[in-house]
Amino acid sequence: MNADNDNLATDLLRGADAIAAYLGFPRRAVYHLVAKGEMPSFRIGETICARRSTLLAWISEQERASA
């Protein structure tokens, strides 16, 4: 495994439970935001996935938009 794969493995959140735990959101909120297309995410098969780095950028964007 090379360094790029190591970084991907630590950056990747697999499943709504993992995303919810990372963000401190209820799991249902993750499903809702994904369904509305409001949270950056992608699917691997049927599993909702997101990158920690992308979610941090999204949160920063939300903060700027509400200021």
PDB file with one MODEL, atoms N, CA, C and O in Angstrom:
MODEL        1
ATOM      1  N   MET A   1       0.852  -1.178   0.000  1.00  0.00           N
ATOM      2  CA  MET A   1       0.000   0.000   0.000  1.00  0.00           C
ATOM      3  C   MET A   1       0.897   1.240   0.000  1.00  0.00           C
ATOM      4  O   MET A   1       1.840   1.329   0.787  1.00  0.00           O
ATOM      5  N   ASN A   2       0.600   2.193  -0.884  1.00  0.00           N
ATOM      6  CA  ASN A   2       1.430   3.395  -0.925  1.00  0.00           C
ATOM      7  C   ASN A   2       0.823   4.507  -0.077  1.00  0.00           C
ATOM      8  O   ASN A   2      -0.258   4.336   0.488  1.00  0.00           O
ATOM      9  N   ALA A   3       1.506   5.638   0.017  1.00  0.00           N
ATOM     10  CA  ALA A   3       1.074   6.736   0.876  1.00  0.00           C
ATOM     11  C   ALA A   3      -0.275   7.300   0.444  1.00  0.00           C
ATOM     12  O   ALA A   3      -1.082   7.685   1.290  1.00  0.00           O
ATOM     13  N   ASP A   4      -0.531   7.353  -0.875  1.00  0.00           N
ATOM     14  CA  ASP A   4      -1.821   7.858  -1.343  1.00  0.00           C
ATOM     15  C   ASP A   4      -2.975   6.997  -0.836  1.00  0.00           C
ATOM     16  O   ASP A   4      -4.017   7.519  -0.439  1.00  0.00           O
ATOM     17  N   ASN A   5      -2.790   5.695  -0.851  1.00  0.00           N
ATOM     18  CA  ASN A   5      -3.822   4.799  -0.349  1.00  0.00           C
ATOM     19  C   ASN A   5      -4.005   4.954   1.151  1.00  0.00           C
ATOM     20  O   ASN A   5      -5.130   4.882   1.646  1.00  0.00           O
ATOM     21  N   ASP A   6      -2.916   5.165   1.885  1.00  0.00           N
ATOM     22  CA  ASP A   6      -3.016   5.391   3.322  1.00  0.00           C
ATOM     23  C   ASP A   6      -3.827   6.651   3.602  1.00  0.00           C
ATOM     24  O   ASP A   6      -4.673   6.664   4.496  1.00  0.00           O
ATOM     25  N   ASN A   7      -3.569   7.708   2.838  1.00  0.00           N
ATOM     26  CA  ASN A   7      -4.306   8.955   3.029  1.00  0.00           C
ATOM     27  C   ASN A   7      -5.778   8.772   2.711  1.00  0.00           C
ATOM     28  O   ASN A   7      -6.635   9.289   3.428  1.00  0.00           O
ATOM     29  N   LEU A   8      -6.079   8.051   1.657  1.00  0.00           N
ATOM     30  CA  LEU A   8      -7.471   7.794   1.285  1.00  0.00           C
ATOM     31  C   LEU A   8      -8.173   7.007   2.381  1.00  0.00           C
ATOM     32  O   LEU A   8      -9.308   7.317   2.741  1.00  0.00           O
ATOM     33  N   ALA A   9      -7.520   6.016   2.899  1.00  0.00           N
ATOM     34  CA  ALA A   9      -8.125   5.183   3.937  1.00  0.00           C
ATOM     35  C   ALA A   9      -8.463   6.001   5.177  1.00  0.00           C
ATOM     36  O   ALA A   9      -9.496   5.766   5.803  1.00  0.00           O
ATOM     37  N   THR A  10      -7.619   6.949   5.540  1.00  0.00           N
ATOM     38  CA  THR A  10      -7.903   7.762   6.723  1.00  0.00           C
ATOM     39  C   THR A  10      -8.882   8.886   6.416  1.00  0.00           C
ATOM     40  O   THR A  10      -9.525   9.403   7.329  1.00  0.00           O
ATOM     41  N   ASP A  11      -9.010   9.274   5.152  1.00  0.00           N
ATOM     42  CA  ASP A  11      -9.910  10.365   4.763  1.00  0.00           C
ATOM     43  C   ASP A  11     -11.328   9.868   4.488  1.00  0.00           C
ATOM     44  O   ASP A  11     -12.275  10.652   4.557  1.00  0.00           O
ATOM     45  N   LEU A  12     -11.488   8.603   4.182  1.00  0.00           N
ATOM     46  CA  LEU A  12     -12.772   8.055   3.760  1.00  0.00           C
ATOM     47  C   LEU A  12     -13.642   7.666   4.945  1.00  0.00           C
ATOM     48  O   LEU A  12     -13.194   6.992   5.873  1.00  0.00           O
ATOM     49  N   LEU A  13     -14.888   8.103   4.895  1.00  0.00           N
ATOM     50  CA  LEU A  13     -15.909   7.680   5.859  1.00  0.00           C
ATOM     51  C   LEU A  13     -16.889   6.807   5.102  1.00  0.00           C
ATOM     52  O   LEU A  13     -17.456   7.233   4.096  1.00  0.00           O
ATOM     53  N   ARG A  14     -17.095   5.583   5.580  1.00  0.00           N
ATOM     54  CA  ARG A  14     -17.993   4.651   4.900  1.00  0.00           C
ATOM     55  C   ARG A  14     -19.229   4.399   5.741  1.00  0.00           C
ATOM     56  O   ARG A  14     -19.147   3.869   6.849  1.00  0.00           O
ATOM     57  N   GLY A  15     -20.372   4.785   5.202  1.00  0.00           N
ATOM     58  CA  GLY A  15     -21.650   4.550   5.860  1.00  0.00           C
ATOM     59  C   GLY A  15     -22.169   5.783   6.584  1.00  0.00           C
ATOM     60  O   GLY A  15     -21.405   6.624   7.059  1.00  0.00           O
ATOM     61  N   ALA A  16     -23.490   5.862   6.652  1.00  0.00           N
ATOM     62  CA  ALA A  16     -24.137   6.991   7.310  1.00  0.00           C
ATOM     63  C   ALA A  16     -23.757   7.073   8.787  1.00  0.00           C
ATOM     64  O   ALA A  16     -23.630   8.167   9.337  1.00  0.00           O
ATOM     65  N   ASP A  17     -23.578   5.929   9.423  1.00  0.00           N
ATOM     66  CA  ASP A  17     -23.191   5.934  10.845  1.00  0.00           C
ATOM     67  C   ASP A  17     -21.829   6.591  11.042  1.00  0.00           C
ATOM     68  O   ASP A  17     -21.650   7.382  11.968  1.00  0.00           O
ATOM     69  N   ALA A  18     -20.872   6.267  10.179  1.00  0.00           N
ATOM     70  CA  ALA A  18     -19.529   6.850  10.296  1.00  0.00           C
ATOM     71  C   ALA A  18     -19.565   8.351  10.019  1.00  0.00           C
ATOM     72  O   ALA A  18     -18.907   9.129  10.710  1.00  0.00           O
ATOM     73  N   ILE A  19     -20.325   8.750   9.020  1.00  0.00           N
ATOM     74  CA  ILE A  19     -20.442  10.175   8.690  1.00  0.00           C
ATOM     75  C   ILE A  19     -21.121  10.917   9.831  1.00  0.00           C
ATOM     76  O   ILE A  19     -20.673  11.991  10.231  1.00  0.00           O
ATOM     77  N   ALA A  20     -22.194  10.352  10.353  1.00  0.00           N
ATOM     78  CA  ALA A  20     -22.922  10.979  11.456  1.00  0.00           C
ATOM     79  C   ALA A  20     -22.036  11.117  12.692  1.00  0.00           C
ATOM     80  O   ALA A  20     -22.044  12.159  13.347  1.00  0.00           O
ATOM     81  N   ALA A  21     -21.281  10.085  13.011  1.00  0.00           N
ATOM     82  CA  ALA A  21     -20.397  10.140  14.178  1.00  0.00           C
ATOM     83  C   ALA A  21     -19.323  11.210  13.994  1.00  0.00           C
ATOM     84  O   ALA A  21     -18.995  11.929  14.939  1.00  0.00           O
ATOM     85  N   TYR A  22     -18.781  11.319  12.798  1.00  0.00           N
ATOM     86  CA  TYR A  22     -17.745  12.311  12.522  1.00  0.00           C
ATOM     87  C   TYR A  22     -18.285  13.730  12.658  1.00  0.00           C
ATOM     88  O   TYR A  22     -17.615  14.603  13.211  1.00  0.00           O
ATOM     89  N   LEU A  23     -19.500  13.962  12.154  1.00  0.00           N
ATOM     90  CA  LEU A  23     -20.082  15.302  12.172  1.00  0.00           C
ATOM     91  C   LEU A  23     -20.826  15.624  13.466  1.00  0.00           C
ATOM     92  O   LEU A  23     -21.088  16.789  13.764  1.00  0.00           O
ATOM     93  N   GLY A  24     -21.165  14.589  14.231  1.00  0.00           N
ATOM     94  CA  GLY A  24     -21.972  14.810  15.428  1.00  0.00           C
ATOM     95  C   GLY A  24     -23.436  15.039  15.093  1.00  0.00           C
ATOM     96  O   GLY A  24     -24.159  15.699  15.839  1.00  0.00           O
ATOM     97  N   PHE A  25     -23.869  14.486  13.958  1.00  0.00           N
ATOM     98  CA  PHE A  25     -25.260  14.601  13.503  1.00  0.00           C
ATOM     99  C   PHE A  25     -25.978  13.283  13.777  1.00  0.00           C
ATOM    100  O   PHE A  25     -25.338  12.236  13.870  1.00  0.00           O
ATOM    101  N   PRO A  26     -27.292  13.328  13.904  1.00  0.00           N
ATOM    102  CA  PRO A  26     -28.034  12.053  13.908  1.00  0.00           C
ATOM    103  C   PRO A  26     -27.909  11.383  12.536  1.00  0.00           C
ATOM    104  O   PRO A  26     -27.805  12.061  11.514  1.00  0.00           O
ATOM    105  N   ARG A  27     -27.920  10.073  12.524  1.00  0.00           N
ATOM    106  CA  ARG A  27     -27.806   9.340  11.258  1.00  0.00           C
ATOM    107  C   ARG A  27     -28.897   9.755  10.283  1.00  0.00           C
ATOM    108  O   ARG A  27     -28.643   9.877   9.085  1.00  0.00           O
ATOM    109  N   ARG A  28     -30.103   9.971  10.781  1.00  0.00           N
ATOM    110  CA  ARG A  28     -31.232  10.352   9.933  1.00  0.00           C
ATOM    111  C   ARG A  28     -30.947  11.678   9.216  1.00  0.00           C
ATOM    112  O   ARG A  28     -31.337  11.856   8.062  1.00  0.00           O
ATOM    113  N   ALA A  29     -30.270  12.603   9.897  1.00  0.00           N
ATOM    114  CA  ALA A  29     -29.925  13.894   9.287  1.00  0.00           C
ATOM    115  C   ALA A  29     -28.977  13.700   8.112  1.00  0.00           C
ATOM    116  O   ALA A  29     -29.076  14.404   7.107  1.00  0.00           O
ATOM    117  N   VAL A  30     -28.062  12.749   8.235  1.00  0.00           N
ATOM    118  CA  VAL A  30     -27.140  12.449   7.133  1.00  0.00           C
ATOM    119  C   VAL A  30     -27.936  11.961   5.931  1.00  0.00           C
ATOM    120  O   VAL A  30     -27.732  12.449   4.819  1.00  0.00           O
ATOM    121  N   TYR A  31     -28.841  11.006   6.136  1.00  0.00           N
ATOM    122  CA  TYR A  31     -29.665  10.508   5.029  1.00  0.00           C
ATOM    123  C   TYR A  31     -30.463  11.643   4.392  1.00  0.00           C
ATOM    124  O   TYR A  31     -30.566  11.722   3.168  1.00  0.00           O
ATOM    125  N   HIS A  32     -31.020  12.509   5.211  1.00  0.00           N
ATOM    126  CA  HIS A  32     -31.835  13.627   4.720  1.00  0.00           C
ATOM    127  C   HIS A  32     -30.992  14.582   3.869  1.00  0.00           C
ATOM    128  O   HIS A  32     -31.396  14.943   2.764  1.00  0.00           O
ATOM    129  N   LEU A  33     -29.834  14.990   4.373  1.00  0.00           N
ATOM    130  CA  LEU A  33     -28.973  15.910   3.633  1.00  0.00           C
ATOM    131  C   LEU A  33     -28.476  15.292   2.327  1.00  0.00           C
ATOM    132  O   LEU A  33     -28.387  15.980   1.310  1.00  0.00           O
ATOM    133  N   VAL A  34     -28.155  14.011   2.350  1.00  0.00           N
ATOM    134  CA  VAL A  34     -27.695  13.326   1.136  1.00  0.00           C
ATOM    135  C   VAL A  34     -28.834  13.247   0.123  1.00  0.00           C
ATOM    136  O   VAL A  34     -28.628  13.504  -1.064  1.00  0.00           O
ATOM    137  N   ALA A  35     -30.032  12.895   0.583  1.00  0.00           N
ATOM    138  CA  ALA A  35     -31.184  12.771  -0.320  1.00  0.00           C
ATOM    139  C   ALA A  35     -31.514  14.103  -0.989  1.00  0.00           C
ATOM    140  O   ALA A  35     -31.926  14.137  -2.149  1.00  0.00           O
ATOM    141  N   LYS A  36     -31.331  15.200  -0.252  1.00  0.00           N
ATOM    142  CA  LYS A  36     -31.604  16.528  -0.810  1.00  0.00           C
ATOM    143  C   LYS A  36     -30.436  17.067  -1.629  1.00  0.00           C
ATOM    144  O   LYS A  36     -30.543  18.128  -2.244  1.00  0.00           O
ATOM    145  N   GLY A  37     -29.325  16.342  -1.639  1.00  0.00           N
ATOM    146  CA  GLY A  37     -28.153  16.778  -2.386  1.00  0.00           C
ATOM    147  C   GLY A  37     -27.438  17.950  -1.733  1.00  0.00           C
ATOM    148  O   GLY A  37     -26.721  18.693  -2.403  1.00  0.00           O
ATOM    149  N   GLU A  38     -27.627  18.119  -0.440  1.00  0.00           N
ATOM    150  CA  GLU A  38     -27.050  19.256   0.281  1.00  0.00           C
ATOM    151  C   GLU A  38     -25.712  18.941   0.942  1.00  0.00           C
ATOM    152  O   GLU A  38     -24.988  19.856   1.334  1.00  0.00           O
ATOM    153  N   MET A  39     -25.377  17.666   1.070  1.00  0.00           N
ATOM    154  CA  MET A  39     -24.105  17.271   1.677  1.00  0.00           C
ATOM    155  C   MET A  39     -23.264  16.556   0.630  1.00  0.00           C
ATOM    156  O   MET A  39     -23.767  15.672  -0.063  1.00  0.00           O
ATOM    157  N   PRO A  40     -21.995  16.921   0.505  1.00  0.00           N
ATOM    158  CA  PRO A  40     -21.152  16.218  -0.468  1.00  0.00           C
ATOM    159  C   PRO A  40     -20.953  14.761  -0.056  1.00  0.00           C
ATOM    160  O   PRO A  40     -20.516  14.460   1.055  1.00  0.00           O
ATOM    161  N   SER A  41     -21.282  13.882  -0.972  1.00  0.00           N
ATOM    162  CA  SER A  41     -21.161  12.448  -0.690  1.00  0.00           C
ATOM    163  C   SER A  41     -21.129  11.706  -2.017  1.00  0.00           C
ATOM    164  O   SER A  41     -21.345  12.282  -3.083  1.00  0.00           O
ATOM    165  N   PHE A  42     -20.856  10.428  -1.921  1.00  0.00           N
ATOM    166  CA  PHE A  42     -20.892   9.545  -3.079  1.00  0.00           C
ATOM    167  C   PHE A  42     -21.205   8.155  -2.569  1.00  0.00           C
ATOM    168  O   PHE A  42     -21.181   7.909  -1.363  1.00  0.00           O
ATOM    169  N   ARG A  43     -21.493   7.265  -3.463  1.00  0.00           N
ATOM    170  CA  ARG A  43     -21.820   5.899  -3.063  1.00  0.00           C
ATOM    171  C   ARG A  43     -20.797   4.912  -3.613  1.00  0.00           C
ATOM    172  O   ARG A  43     -20.317   5.035  -4.740  1.00  0.00           O
ATOM    173  N   ILE A  44     -20.494   3.960  -2.801  1.00  0.00           N
ATOM    174  CA  ILE A  44     -19.755   2.786  -3.242  1.00  0.00           C
ATOM    175  C   ILE A  44     -20.761   1.649  -3.088  1.00  0.00           C
ATOM    176  O   ILE A  44     -21.048   1.195  -1.980  1.00  0.00           O
ATOM    177  N   GLY A  45     -21.284   1.204  -4.220  1.00  0.00           N
ATOM    178  CA  GLY A  45     -22.413   0.277  -4.166  1.00  0.00           C
ATOM    179  C   GLY A  45     -23.601   1.024  -3.583  1.00  0.00           C
ATOM    180  O   GLY A  45     -23.993   2.075  -4.089  1.00  0.00           O
ATOM    181  N   GLU A  46     -24.166   0.483  -2.531  1.00  0.00           N
ATOM    182  CA  GLU A  46     -25.296   1.139  -1.872  1.00  0.00           C
ATOM    183  C   GLU A  46     -24.874   1.922  -0.633  1.00  0.00           C
ATOM    184  O   GLU A  46     -25.719   2.509   0.043  1.00  0.00           O
ATOM    185  N   THR A  47     -23.597   1.937  -0.331  1.00  0.00           N
ATOM    186  CA  THR A  47     -23.100   2.582   0.886  1.00  0.00           C
ATOM    187  C   THR A  47     -22.779   4.045   0.637  1.00  0.00           C
ATOM    188  O   THR A  47     -22.020   4.378  -0.274  1.00  0.00           O
ATOM    189  N   ILE A  48     -23.359   4.913   1.449  1.00  0.00           N
ATOM    190  CA  ILE A  48     -23.052   6.341   1.376  1.00  0.00           C
ATOM    191  C   ILE A  48     -21.649   6.544   1.936  1.00  0.00           C
ATOM    192  O   ILE A  48     -21.312   6.027   3.001  1.00  0.00           O
ATOM    193  N   CYS A  49     -20.839   7.301   1.207  1.00  0.00           N
ATOM    194  CA  CYS A  49     -19.471   7.585   1.627  1.00  0.00           C
ATOM    195  C   CYS A  49     -19.197   9.072   1.502  1.00  0.00           C
ATOM    196  O   CYS A  49     -19.869   9.781   0.753  1.00  0.00           O
ATOM    197  N   ALA A  50     -18.222   9.526   2.229  1.00  0.00           N
ATOM    198  CA  ALA A  50     -17.776  10.916   2.134  1.00  0.00           C
ATOM    199  C   ALA A  50     -16.326  10.975   2.592  1.00  0.00           C
ATOM    200  O   ALA A  50     -15.845  10.108   3.322  1.00  0.00           O
ATOM    201  N   ARG A  51     -15.650  12.016   2.146  1.00  0.00           N
ATOM    202  CA  ARG A  51     -14.284  12.251   2.598  1.00  0.00           C
ATOM    203  C   ARG A  51     -14.306  13.257   3.750  1.00  0.00           C
ATOM    204  O   ARG A  51     -15.030  14.251   3.693  1.00  0.00           O
ATOM    205  N   ARG A  52     -13.524  13.004   4.780  1.00  0.00           N
ATOM    206  CA  ARG A  52     -13.411  13.949   5.885  1.00  0.00           C
ATOM    207  C   ARG A  52     -13.002  15.332   5.354  1.00  0.00           C
ATOM    208  O   ARG A  52     -13.571  16.347   5.755  1.00  0.00           O
ATOM    209  N   SER A  53     -12.025  15.363   4.461  1.00  0.00           N
ATOM    210  CA  SER A  53     -11.517  16.638   3.939  1.00  0.00           C
ATOM    211  C   SER A  53     -12.599  17.405   3.185  1.00  0.00           C
ATOM    212  O   SER A  53     -12.682  18.628   3.293  1.00  0.00           O
ATOM    213  N   THR A  54     -13.423  16.695   2.427  1.00  0.00           N
ATOM    214  CA  THR A  54     -14.506  17.349   1.688  1.00  0.00           C
ATOM    215  C   THR A  54     -15.570  17.869   2.647  1.00  0.00           C
ATOM    216  O   THR A  54     -16.110  18.956   2.446  1.00  0.00           O
ATOM    217  N   LEU A  55     -15.872  17.100   3.684  1.00  0.00           N
ATOM    218  CA  LEU A  55     -16.868  17.551   4.663  1.00  0.00           C
ATOM    219  C   LEU A  55     -16.374  18.785   5.423  1.00  0.00           C
ATOM    220  O   LEU A  55     -17.158  19.692   5.704  1.00  0.00           O
ATOM    221  N   LEU A  56     -15.090  18.824   5.755  1.00  0.00           N
ATOM    222  CA  LEU A  56     -14.547  20.009   6.430  1.00  0.00           C
ATOM    223  C   LEU A  56     -14.657  21.237   5.539  1.00  0.00           C
ATOM    224  O   LEU A  56     -15.002  22.318   6.017  1.00  0.00           O
ATOM    225  N   ALA A  57     -14.368  21.084   4.252  1.00  0.00           N
ATOM    226  CA  ALA A  57     -14.496  22.197   3.307  1.00  0.00           C
ATOM    227  C   ALA A  57     -15.958  22.618   3.190  1.00  0.00           C
ATOM    228  O   ALA A  57     -16.251  23.812   3.118  1.00  0.00           O
ATOM    229  N   TRP A  58     -16.868  21.666   3.169  1.00  0.00           N
ATOM    230  CA  TRP A  58     -18.306  21.946   3.093  1.00  0.00           C
ATOM    231  C   TRP A  58     -18.775  22.721   4.320  1.00  0.00           C
ATOM    232  O   TRP A  58     -19.545  23.673   4.198  1.00  0.00           O
ATOM    233  N   ILE A  59     -18.313  22.316   5.502  1.00  0.00           N
ATOM    234  CA  ILE A  59     -18.676  23.028   6.731  1.00  0.00           C
ATOM    235  C   ILE A  59     -18.166  24.459   6.674  1.00  0.00           C
ATOM    236  O   ILE A  59     -18.893  25.386   7.031  1.00  0.00           O
ATOM    237  N   SER A  60     -16.938  24.653   6.233  1.00  0.00           N
ATOM    238  CA  SER A  60     -16.379  26.010   6.105  1.00  0.00           C
ATOM    239  C   SER A  60     -17.214  26.846   5.147  1.00  0.00           C
ATOM    240  O   SER A  60     -17.455  28.028   5.395  1.00  0.00           O
ATOM    241  N   GLU A  61     -17.650  26.243   4.068  1.00  0.00           N
ATOM    242  CA  GLU A  61     -18.496  26.932   3.083  1.00  0.00           C
ATOM    243  C   GLU A  61     -19.829  27.329   3.710  1.00  0.00           C
ATOM    244  O   GLU A  61     -20.328  28.429   3.474  1.00  0.00           O
ATOM    245  N   GLN A  62     -20.403  26.432   4.509  1.00  0.00           N
ATOM    246  CA  GLN A  62     -21.671  26.727   5.191  1.00  0.00           C
ATOM    247  C   GLN A  62     -21.489  27.899   6.162  1.00  0.00           C
ATOM    248  O   GLN A  62     -22.359  28.763   6.275  1.00  0.00           O
ATOM    249  N   GLU A  63     -20.365  27.916   6.851  1.00  0.00           N
ATOM    250  CA  GLU A  63     -20.085  29.008   7.792  1.00  0.00           C
ATOM    251  C   GLU A  63     -19.964  30.350   7.059  1.00  0.00           C
ATOM    252  O   GLU A  63     -20.502  31.358   7.520  1.00  0.00           O
ATOM    253  N   ARG A  64     -19.271  30.365   5.938  1.00  0.00           N
ATOM    254  CA  ARG A  64     -19.119  31.599   5.156  1.00  0.00           C
ATOM    255  C   ARG A  64     -20.461  32.078   4.610  1.00  0.00           C
ATOM    256  O   ARG A  64     -20.734  33.279   4.585  1.00  0.00           O
ATOM    257  N   ALA A  65     -21.293  31.142   4.175  1.00  0.00           N
ATOM    258  CA  ALA A  65     -22.590  31.484   3.591  1.00  0.00           C
ATOM    259  C   ALA A  65     -23.537  32.079   4.627  1.00  0.00           C
ATOM    260  O   ALA A  65     -24.404  32.885   4.288  1.00  0.00           O
ATOM    261  N   SER A  66     -23.373  31.684   5.889  1.00  0.00           N
ATOM    262  CA  SER A  66     -24.299  32.167   6.916  1.00  0.00           C
ATOM    263  C   SER A  66     -23.780  33.420   7.624  1.00  0.00           C
ATOM    264  O   SER A  66     -24.470  33.986   8.472  1.00  0.00           O
ATOM    265  N   ALA A  67     -22.579  33.847   7.281  1.00  0.00           N
ATOM    266  CA  ALA A  67     -22.003  35.016   7.956  1.00  0.00           C
ATOM    267  C   ALA A  67     -22.510  36.310   7.342  1.00  0.00           C
ATOM    268  O   ALA A  67     -22.130  37.393   7.786  1.00  0.00           O
TER     269      ALA A  67
ENDMDL
END
